[in-house]
Amino acid sequence: MSERLSIAVCGGGRAGTAIAADLALMGHDVRLFELARLRTNVEGIRRKGGIDLTGDTQSGKTGFARLSSIGSDPEEAVENADMIMITAPAFGHQAFFEAILPFLVGGEKVVFNTGYWSSLRFSPLLTEAGLDEVVIAETNIMPYAAEKLGPVSTHILRKKREMKLAAFPGNRTGDTFSIFRKLYPQTKRVPNVLWTNFAAGNPPIHAPMTIPIAGKVFDGRKSFNFYSEASEPGARLVEACDEERLRVASRLGVESESEFDWFKKTYGYGGRNIAEALRKSEHAAMPTPVEFHNALLREDIGYFYVPLTAMADQVDEPATISRAVVEVIGALQGIDYWSTGLTLKQIGLEGLSPKQMVERVNRGQP
């Protein structure tokens, strides 16, 4: 390793522990920060001083990864950090960002993995705090598919072969991308956060593929096998939603691949369609806790599908299938996503033309 970086990793779940451990095995100075109300998530790691990591690592190493600090002190975590990564689900982003905000001094680089419009959601807070020199960036996907095997053990099933990263505004991506790419060379710089949020990855797959097998998710089980249960009707529903996503993306100048092509490129999975690819994949052997899957649906519907449908209406490309997915998943979960989901007003894009939206995310101006 040519340069030792100081990285703050926010979140002690499967993603945060995988990232923290693998970066530590690369030789970086890693501080793991968890919210005080969730400190039990990292108590075992704190006592041991690090994480036992197995699987398909970016570092090429496995074993015990010693961390520089582990705890619930945000000031300790972010002080002089070269990069701050927030690894929580979208509905947990705000709690972490508000926890670290008082200790930012200007010039920090904060990366949300995965973004879900985080840069647009939280940039106003930086302006209010007089911290416009802080850069917020986001990726389209986590670096790994991982699971926690125990209080101090995490396993990486697969590392991602490609990720996309952009900052808000897009013309400030450069320095953050340079640092992130040192950690993950497979990262691709894209023009702006429209590209990260309309990218293939998690959102296009979970909700549509869930509907045909809803009984296995919502009938009181504790766990099921989402990927091995992938169905042909589910694949057709994914493709229908995908067509809508790609049409809206095109109206905004975003180039993106289909979900099926993304799985082939990112994981190397193939088949006649995405259902067959998932059933034959290594993911198929991975059990999916129902609580975790419900959280994925909350994230994808509230922070992807709801703003997608609103943006589709705004650019005159109605997304009727995606809107139906919101309705059906909401009914199954008992959640009114139209009331709770992310709005275009909240991300500063309401009422803008496609050209104005692109200008907004490129330069920070409406």
SELO-997065 format. One record per residue (C-alpha): residue in one letter; x, y, z; residue number from 1. Coordinates in steps of 0.001 Angstrom, whole numbers, plus 500000, padded with zeros to 6 digits. Each point is the difference from the previous one (the first is absolute). Layout:
<nodes>
kolse:x:y:z:tiza
A:X:Y:Z:NUM
...
</nodes>
This chain:
<nodes>
kolse:x:y:z:tiza
M:500000:500000:500000:1
S:501477:503351:498932:2
E:497933:502256:502267:3
R:498383:499405:503391:4
L:496666:501775:500198:5
S:497874:500826:503003:6
I:496445:498774:499423:7
A:496948:500446:502227:8
V:497392:497293:499399:9
C:496550:500872:501364:10
G:497760:497013:500714:11
G:500648:496654:501643:12
G:497816:497800:497824:13
R:500974:497505:497306:14
A:501169:502690:497583:15
G:501838:502140:502526:16
T:501873:497122:501592:17
A:500986:498568:496602:18
I:501307:503366:498809:19
A:501789:500789:503262:20
A:501673:496602:500241:21
D:501115:499816:496377:22
L:501399:503541:500006:23
A:501896:499183:503200:24
L:501439:496886:498335:25
M:501189:502287:497191:26
G:502016:501824:502663:27
H:497861:503094:500461:28
D:499191:501771:503275:29
V:496324:499114:500520:30
R:497644:501362:502672:31
L:496616:498256:500337:32
F:497205:502247:501281:33
E:496563:498818:501124:34
L:497131:502080:501352:35
A:499766:500012:503799:36
R:496556:498377:499940:37
L:501434:497153:497904:38
R:503336:499609:501792:39
T:499273:496365:500827:40
N:500515:499301:496284:41
V:503728:500625:500443:42
E:500568:499142:503669:43
G:501555:496631:499198:44
I:502209:501612:497356:45
R:501071:502675:502495:46
R:500986:497399:502581:47
K:501971:497964:497472:48
G:501519:503019:498265:49
G:498943:499020:496504:50
I:498083:497709:497669:51
D:500534:496473:498684:52
L:499510:500220:496231:53
T:499570:497178:497485:54
G:499004:499740:496360:55
D:500591:501839:496738:56
T:501890:503032:501277:57
Q:501287:503000:498060:58
S:503265:499820:501927:59
G:500571:496373:499068:60
K:500451:499293:503698:61
T:497838:498370:502663:62
G:500320:499600:503734:63
F:500002:502366:502933:64
A:499838:503685:499056:65
R:501039:502341:502806:66
L:498252:503375:500007:67
S:501419:503257:501340:68
S:496861:500857:501974:69
I:496546:498521:500539:70
G:497193:501787:501783:71
S:497308:502661:500080:72
D:502082:503188:500085:73
P:499441:501801:496679:74
E:502709:502583:500667:75
E:502624:497307:500507:76
A:498859:498217:496853:77
V:500091:502914:497545:78
E:502900:502104:501306:79
N:502561:500475:497187:80
A:498405:497202:497959:81
D:500964:499842:496341:82
M:496587:498552:499267:83
I:496785:499372:501941:84
M:497772:497161:498779:85
I:496377:499700:501110:86
T:498942:496392:499497:87
A:496538:499975:501606:88
P:496768:499412:498053:89
A:498381:503107:498511:90
F:497611:500415:502919:91
G:503018:500065:502332:92
H:501999:502589:498058:93
Q:498639:503030:501806:94
A:500811:498756:503504:95
F:503638:499388:499057:96
F:500377:503247:498080:97
E:498543:502060:502830:98
A:502288:498186:502466:99
I:503186:500927:498129:100
L:498908:503458:498754:101
P:501037:501958:503148:102
F:503539:498622:499659:103
L:500595:500821:496338:104
V:502321:502944:499476:105
G:500016:500371:496210:106
G:501723:498069:497250:107
E:498834:496539:501106:108
K:498864:497506:497418:109
V:496874:498085:500988:110
V:498957:497026:497865:111
F:496622:498314:500374:112
N:499986:496327:499022:113
T:497354:499637:498533:114
G:498810:503525:499147:115
Y:496202:500130:499638:116
W:500199:503740:499232:117
S:501982:500607:503217:118
S:502127:502790:498535:119
L:496912:501998:499052:120
R:498255:499187:503275:121
F:502803:501213:502265:122
S:501819:502758:498106:123
P:497566:502626:501405:124
L:501134:499031:503511:125
L:503588:500779:499026:126
T:498957:503388:498651:127
E:498124:500792:503217:128
A:503094:499065:502021:129
G:502322:502070:497805:130
L:501782:496859:498814:131
D:499691:500249:496236:132
E:503612:498852:499651:133
V:498991:496532:501184:134
V:499405:497704:497019:135
I:497160:497482:500026:136
A:500288:497158:497489:137
E:498119:496775:499494:138
T:500418:496640:498342:139
N:497362:497956:498250:140
I:500720:496856:502031:141
M:501917:498639:502973:142
P:503465:498581:499223:143
Y:498947:496535:501212:144
A:497177:497556:500436:145
A:500698:498978:503595:146
E:498451:498519:503107:147
K:500832:500073:503686:148
L:500707:496515:501312:149
G:500217:501094:503621:150
P:500793:502949:502272:151
V:503592:500265:498742:152
S:499874:498029:496722:153
T:499023:501160:496515:154
H:500077:498063:496731:155
I:500231:501577:496539:156
L:498080:497897:497507:157
R:501067:502059:496978:158
K:501782:503293:499428:159
K:498528:502182:497287:160
R:501880:500110:496703:161
E:498794:503528:499300:162
M:498591:502935:501943:163
K:499058:503521:498944:164
L:500760:503145:502000:165
A:499012:503649:499683:166
A:499933:502996:502314:167
F:497526:502848:500233:168
P:500512:502110:498066:169
G:501601:497831:497368:170
N:502791:502470:499324:171
R:501370:499275:503507:172
T:500360:496244:499545:173
G:503696:499933:499142:174
D:501876:499906:503328:175
T:497496:497689:501677:176
F:500080:497617:497063:177
S:503807:499951:500042:178
I:500052:498877:503634:179
F:497163:497493:499656:180
R:501593:498450:496932:181
K:503187:499348:501964:182
L:497889:497758:502226:183
Y:497826:498529:497248:184
P:501688:500259:496570:185
Q:496924:498564:498293:186
T:498091:503224:500732:187
K:498860:502021:497003:188
R:499580:503767:500158:189
V:496650:501120:498583:190
P:498885:503555:499137:191
N:497545:500603:502821:192
V:497735:498407:502610:193
L:497222:499396:497497:194
W:502310:497292:498649:195
T:500492:498363:503403:196
N:496310:500072:500868:197
F:498755:498718:496646:198
A:502668:497300:499863:199
A:499110:496332:500086:200
G:500646:498190:503269:201
N:497885:499453:503088:202
P:496790:501997:499347:203
P:498972:498464:496670:204
I:500095:496420:501332:205
H:498633:499658:503541:206
A:496474:501371:499779:207
P:498901:498605:496602:208
M:501466:496563:500716:209
T:498271:499927:503410:210
I:496431:500360:498746:211
P:499589:496508:498430:212
I:501433:498352:503138:213
A:498386:502335:502528:214
G:498613:497147:502092:215
K:503504:498831:500822:216
V:500907:503484:501242:217
F:496898:501124:501840:218
D:498586:496773:501490:219
G:501867:500168:503305:220
R:503199:498179:499092:221
K:503281:501181:501447:222
S:502053:499225:496900:223
F:499666:498893:496381:224
N:502210:499690:496908:225
F:499250:503035:497864:226
Y:502418:499225:497184:227
S:499285:496285:499653:228
E:496262:500829:499926:229
A:500375:502423:497065:230
S:497118:499327:497610:231
E:499262:500487:496319:232
P:497097:502417:500750:233
G:502365:501867:502300:234
A:502541:500281:497179:235
R:497354:501440:497669:236
L:498982:502521:502651:237
V:503639:501019:500524:238
E:500352:500494:496238:239
A:496836:502126:499848:240
C:501158:502255:502829:241
D:503452:500110:498447:242
E:498611:501316:496725:243
E:498364:502865:501876:244
R:503167:500791:501958:245
L:502070:500063:496812:246
R:497502:502239:498161:247
V:500021:502590:502790:248
A:503787:499769:500282:249
S:500362:500641:496275:250
R:497901:503170:500255:251
L:502537:501244:502568:252
G:503050:499136:497915:253
V:500889:497005:502156:254
E:501498:496897:498419:255
S:499203:496803:501880:256
E:499883:496277:499323:257
S:497148:497603:500653:258
E:499824:498233:503345:259
F:500787:496665:498311:260
D:503086:501429:498275:261
W:501087:501600:503283:262
F:499878:496651:501819:263
K:502080:498398:497250:264
K:502593:502788:500123:265
T:500112:500475:503766:266
Y:499840:496388:501191:267
G:500565:497898:496902:268
Y:496542:498405:500275:269
G:498280:498915:496781:270
G:497007:498065:498695:271
R:496966:500296:497736:272
N:498698:502853:502138:273
I:500632:501572:503369:274
A:497937:497387:501879:275
E:502098:497138:498687:276
A:503187:501981:500624:277
L:499041:500539:503646:278
R:498936:496384:500559:279
K:503367:498780:498668:280
S:502049:502606:501869:281
E:501985:499804:503215:282
H:497387:502343:501463:283
A:497475:497151:499790:284
A:501601:498187:502930:285
M:499803:503081:502219:286
P:497016:500057:502378:287
T:498099:503289:500152:288
P:498630:501025:503410:289
V:496476:501345:499532:290
E:500735:502999:502231:291
F:502978:500901:497805:292
H:497968:499573:496809:293
N:497227:502216:501328:294
A:502631:502655:500701:295
L:501251:499692:496407:296
L:496462:500529:498732:297
R:499523:503057:502240:298
E:503205:501430:498600:299
D:499361:499202:496351:300
I:496348:501044:499896:301
G:500269:503114:502159:302
Y:503269:501338:498597:303
F:500023:498700:496434:304
Y:496574:499098:498630:305
V:498082:502920:501504:306
P:502368:502688:498648:307
L:500358:498038:496744:308
T:496275:500129:499328:309
A:499850:503703:500855:310
M:502921:500738:497710:311
A:498433:497873:497277:312
D:496866:502163:500132:313
Q:502103:503158:499987:314
V:501849:499013:496805:315
D:496863:498608:498310:316
E:501065:496342:500123:317
P:497322:498489:502304:318
A:501221:496950:501919:319
T:496736:498102:500468:320
I:501535:496616:500885:321
S:502357:501539:502541:322
R:497083:501910:501506:323
A:498088:496721:500321:324
V:502991:498414:501757:325
V:499885:502809:502579:326
E:496293:499370:500569:327
V:500306:496209:500299:328
I:503072:499925:502273:329
G:498461:502750:502111:330
A:496808:497970:500398:331
L:501958:496866:500931:332
Q:502072:501846:502593:333
G:497225:502274:501235:334
I:501982:503136:499104:335
D:498710:503058:498145:336
Y:503119:500744:497987:337
W:498389:502937:498211:338
S:499887:501751:503386:339
T:503342:498799:501371:340
G:502178:499714:496911:341
L:502570:502491:498743:342
T:498575:502913:498003:343
L:501589:502041:497235:344
K:499520:503087:502160:345
Q:502208:498426:502674:346
I:502826:499540:497500:347
G:499603:503362:498287:348
L:498803:498682:496639:349
E:496284:500776:500139:350
G:498648:501943:497030:351
L:503255:499917:498032:352
S:500274:499060:496353:353
P:502393:497219:499002:354
K:502570:502609:498950:355
Q:499631:501862:503298:356
M:500363:496790:502010:357
V:503216:499152:498217:358
E:501319:503509:500569:359
R:499055:499758:503661:360
V:501925:496795:500633:361
N:502960:501015:497833:362
R:500571:503455:501447:363
G:497826:500260:503094:364
Q:497794:502619:498356:365
P:496342:499730:498956:366
</nodes>
